Amino acid sequence: MKNLLYLTHRIPYPPNKGDKIRSFHLLQHLSKHHHVYLGTFVDSEEDWHYIDEVKKYCRDVCVVGLNPLTAKAKSLIALLSSTPLTLAYYYNTQLMQWVKTLHKTRSIQNVVVFSSSMAQYVEYWTDCRRIIDFVDVDSDKWYQYAQSKSWPFSWIYRREAKYLLGYEKKIAHIFDHSTFVSKKEAELFQQLALDLTDKITFFNNGVDTDFFSPARDYANPYPDGKKILVFTGAMDYWANVDAVNWFAHEIFPAIRAKQPDVCLYIVGAKPAKQVQMLASLPGIHVTGAVDDIRPYLAHATIAIAPLRIARGIQNKVLEAMAMQKPVIASTQAMEGIRAISSEELLVAENAEAFIQYIFTLLDTNSRCLMVGQAARKRVLQDYTWPANLSRIDALLCPSLHS
């Protein structure tokens, strides 16, 4: 087996949120065919408990603590230059030294970088095969943020979008291949980097369909006699905060006015203050972190994904579909997910459509069941990890897959 360096901006465990789900399954897959050397950061205290878990898949690891306040200060200094703030945020001397030592003392044949911020550590390596999983076009995400914020944040985010795009193009040019989380995301980057289209590809996210299975017995976490709308996700992530605030104020009151037995549950760790405040509104419950998200999906009536800012594939949508739940998603939340609208899930373009679809599903149990069954079938067909991760094997060892 060849030696492989794997760099991630956050420890790839536990697989309980967007980037960690993808980075963990990628680590697990890579360890089957390579001796993996992992360099990564820990940015929350509880994640230090999981180092032994990632060591199971690695020959060696370098885990560095990242203090968000210190990292933000480093980013602010970068405002005086043309360096993307993201790179300054994730630069660390200790990790750089470990990478340099590894380069000198180990024969590293392959490098896989997870997210653009980590490419700086192997930017000048030329004696091995380098693959970067950008996941999303992060520069475009910053541009979306700029569109919805006032000055000075709009200026800062627009600046980050500009300089990060330049860096993304640079890395895509010098690396052997660049991957993204969906065909649509890859096509977006191809439009931004027309001279690199032959080096840009994608592999979809997957779902552990044995774990996210509706066939298991789950204790009901909800009160009896209620119809439940559920939103799941990391609730300190701004796109999720924006989504539930918009839904709670623009959509949910109309639902409650006609059906007061309907409740909205917002399920996810670290709810921001804006999210916590929603719990004071009639029918809205904010759980915070839960040990297992599956019961909240299994016993919900409808899963919602009303995101107005989104990039790549939304794991929350795939997990709900795998649990055989009818999902109502915004157009943005559906980017990158191949599913038949109105059959395998419902796509709402505005608040009025959300309201109409919710009432339709609440009033028709057979429609809920039909959409949920079709949703799980789609996940089983297109969104399993083994099938999707096999694409990266061909990039790392093209001679074996030609």
Secondary structure, 3 states (H helix, E strand, C coil): CEEEEEEECCCCCCCCCHHHHHHHHHHHHHCCCEEEEEEEEECCHHHHHHHHHHHCCCCEEEEEECCHHHHHHHHHHHCCCCCCHHHHHCCCHHHHHHHHHHHHHCCEEEEEEECHHHHHHHCCCCCCEEEEEEECCHHHHHHHHHHHCCCCHHHHHHHHHHHHHHHHHHHHHHCCEEEECCHHHHHHHHHHCHHHHHHEEECCCCCCCCCCCCCCCCCCCCCCCCEEEEEECCCCCHHHHHHHHHHHHHCHHHHHHHCCCEEEEEECCCCCHHHHHHCCCCCEEEEECCCCCHHHHHCCCEEEECCCCCCCCCHHHHHHHHCCCCEEEECHHHCCCCCCECCCEEEECCHHHHHHHHHHHHHCHHHHHHHHHHHHHHHHHHCCHHHHHHHHHHHHCHHHCC
